[in-house]
Amino acid sequence: MWHTGAVRIGFTAILAVGMSALLGGAERTPVLLELFTSEGCSSCPPAEALLEKIDKIQPLASVNAIVLSEHVDYWNDQGWVDPYSSHAFNTRQDEYGKIFHHEIYTPQLVVDGSTQLLGSDVNGVVAAMAKSAQTPKVPVTLTLQSGTGIEVAVDRLPEALGKGKAGVFLAIADDSATSKVLRGENANQTLHHVAIVHNIKQIGNVTRTAPFSKQISLNSAEKGDQRVIVFVQDSGSGRVFGAAMLHSR
């Protein structure tokens, strides 16, 4: 386990890069941003602030940035137990480590399952978003059903994506949260988080010949101020072929 030094973020840089990249596109292409983070990591707050800013201002006119905060638990023995941490996110990050042939770290950002970089690298993150938006995507549609849940619909995989099968995954995330950290590297700091993931689970598959559709029932804990994210991902390459998000409230 390792982490890099904190990086100062100039949020004006996000706007500057965004204004110069892909302006004028009528359609926003969904791009999934997964931040592996921890309340016990002193380098993580700047990356979380950047993720929140991207989520709020959507700096690229051609990109719909869908963000996820996945709190790992390998910092929990450093003086502070992150209340949002889950070992399942360690496992997911480990899989990306194998794909990228790169040691895992925090704050690590994975863009559409195809690019990894330091989560507080403003220019790098925006450039990765712009690049990913140029690749073929599978349309994913989420429809909120009154009192019942979410209707999920995923189109067939196009020939351009190569592989004949991909997994359809569901993530439930808190819209936002604030924590007062008492110990560890971020002792006495108040941290703010966005799109804090509870869990990620596979709900089906999509192929070149068969689309996917399913109604997902939300339990009472998932009907409040929550985000529902569905994405399509190749298990071998890790590449995300498509994604969509809506609020369950």
N, C-alpha and C positions, 0 to 999 in steps of 0.2 A: 504494500500500500504506500502510495506517495501522493503528494499534491504540490502544486506550484504556488509561487508567491502570489499575493493579491495583485490584481491589475486595476488601475483606475479606469473607470468607464466614462467617456465623454458621450452622453446620449445624443448630442448634436451630430456626432459622427454617424449614428444610425440613420438620422434623417438625411444627411448629406449623401451617404451611400445609396440609400433608398431612392432618393430623388433622381439619381443618375442611372439607376438600373431598372430596365424593363418598364418604363413609364408608358401609360396609354393602353395597357392590355385590358380588354373588356372583361375577360374571364380571370378570376383568381384561381390559381392552381393550388390545391392543398399540399402542404409540406409538413411532415411530422417532425417536431423537435423534442427529443428526449434528453432531459438533464439529469444525470446521476449526481446526487448531492447529499449533504448531511448537515444537520445543525451543529455537529461537532467539528466541522472543517472551517477554519478561518478564511480560506480562499473561496468558499462557496457563496457568501452573501452577494458579492459583486456579480457573479454569474446568475444568481436568482433574480437580482434586480434587472439584469439585462433581459432575461427570459420574460419577466413581467412587462417590461417596456415593449418588447416585440409583440407580446400578446395584446397589449393595449392599443398601440399605434399602428400595427401592421405596416411596417415601413416600405415594403415593396408592393407596388400597385398590381403586380401580376401574381402575388403569392398570398394565400390564406394560411398563415402560420398557425398550426395546431400544436400547442405546447403541452408537455407532460413533465412533472417533477417527480422523479423516482428516488426516494430516500433510502440509501443503503444502510446496512447495520454494522459495517466493519469499523465504524468510528465509535461505536457505543462503549468500548472499553477505555476510552480516552478521557473519561471524567464526566461525560454527559450522554444520557440515553435519549436519542432522537425519538420523540413520540410517534413520528410518522414513518419510521424506518421499518423495513421488511427484508428478511433474508431472500425473499423471492426476487427482489431487485438486484441483489448481489449476483444471483444466478443468471438473470437476464444480462447484466453487464459482463459477466464472465463469458457468455456466449458471444457478445460483441468483441470481447478481447481476442477470442479465437479467430473470429472472422477477419479482424483488422490486423492480427498478428502484432498486437500492441498491449502493453501492460495497462490495466485499468487504473483509474485515478478519479479523484473528485477535484473540481467540478468538470466532469466529462460530458460533452454534448454530442449526441448522435443525430444527424440530420437524415431523415428518410431511410435510416438503416444502412446508408451507403457512405457516409462521411463522418469521421470523428474528429473533434478538436476541443481545445480549451473553451469552457463555457463562457468565459468572460472576454473572448476574442471578438470584439465587435465587428471588425471588417471581415474576419474569417467566417463568422456565422452568417452575415448577410450575403457574402459571396456564395457560400454553400447552399443557402436557400435559393438564390437565383439560379444556380446551376441545376439543382434538383428539379426546379419548376420546368426545366426544358425537356425532361424525360417523360415518356408515355405514362399515363395514369389510368387506373381503373375507376370508373365512376362509382361512388359510394353514396347512398341516400339514406338519411335517417329521418323518420317521421314520428313526432310525438303523438301517441294515441291517448286521448283523454281517459284518465283513470285506469289504463291498462299497461302502459309501458311504451316501448320503442319498436317501431317497425324498421327493420334493417333490410336494405336491398343493395346487392353488389352485382355489377355487370359481369359478363364473361371476360376472361383474360384475353386480350388481343394478341395476335401472333407476334407483334413487336416485342412482347415481354419474354418471349423465348420459352420459359418453362410451362408445363401443362397444368400445374396445380400450385395453389398458394393458400395459406391459412387466413381465416378471417378472425380477428381478435377484438375483444371488447375490453375497454378500460373505463373504470368509474373513478372520478377524481373530485375532490373538494374544490370549489371555485377558488377559494383563498383561505388563508389562516395566518394568525400572528402568534408568535411564541416569545416568551421571556426566558432566555437561556441563563441558567444560574452558575454553571460550571463549564469546564473545558475551554477550548480555544476561543469560543465566542462568549465567554462568561460576561454577564451583566449587559448583554446586548438584546435588543428586541428585534426579532427577525420576522420578515414577512415572506410568505410563500404563495405561489399561484399554481393552480391545477395539480394539487397534491394527490397522487394516484393511490387508491386503496389496493387495487389488484388488477392484473391483466390476465384474461383467460381466453382460450381459443373457443369459438362458438361454431366453427364450421370450416368449410373449404370452398374455394371457387376454382373452376377449371376453364379451359378454352371452349368447352362444349356446354357447360352447365353454369348458369348464374347461381347466386345464393340469395335466399330471403328467409327471414325469421322474425318472429315477434319476441321481444325480450321484455319480460316482466320485471319491473323495478320494485324492490322491497321498500319498506317505509323509510329506511335510512338513506335510500338513493333517490328520494323524491323531493328533497329539499334543494339547497343551493349547491347543486352538483353539475358536473359536466359528464356527458356520455360520449366517449370517443370510440369509433370503430375504424380499424385499419386492416389493410391486406398486406401480408408479409410473406416473402419467400423464406422458408426455413433454412435453406442452404446458404444463400448469399446474404440473408438478412435484409435485403432491399425491400422497402415499403413501396407497394404498387399503387396505393390509394388510401385516402382517409377522409373522415368526416367527423364533425363534432356538433353537439347541441346541448343546451341546458335543460335539465329535467324539471326545473321548477315551473 
